[in-house]
């Protein structure tokens, strides 16, 4: 007679195959531009069909009865894929903080961060990538309803819309450190 524990142990083989969706792989265009992050299963399929080539391997291994293959960490498509001009990075608080590396753009402090409009909204400033920056609470209050020039508080970096590489670097680079040189962050 089999116990419930024995039945659970027998079902481990399908779970191992399902784990191929867990490791993430960075996909680069033929021009080495970051396109997106995909599952290891999809990346292995692209490599096996000759659509992509492996640039970096991870420490993970996939085994079949006849083959042992290392799971790629970074792959590059062999043919160039045109990307739409639509900006893929959503505009929200988390992504603004990520773009500004979680530091005040006036003094560099990582404490009590808020969002600040470079040109205040009351003076016609828009809520866009180019007008919103990260500021600590003290700098935001000191700047008040003025522009950085009027408040004599120069910005460390000019705010602009991030590219996918910067977005992916902030979101995924802590998973796989070898991605940083491809993400340009």
Secondary structure, DSSP 4 states (H G I P E B T S, - for coil): ---HHHHHHHTHHHHHHHGGGTSEEEEE-TTS-EEEEEEHHHHHHHHHTTSEEEEEEEEEEEE-SS-EEEEEEEEEESS--PPPSS--S--SHHHHHHHTTTS-TTT---SSEEEEESS-GGGT--SSTTTEEEEEHHHHHHHTTS-TTTTT---SS---PPPHHHHHHHHHTTT-GGGHHHHT-
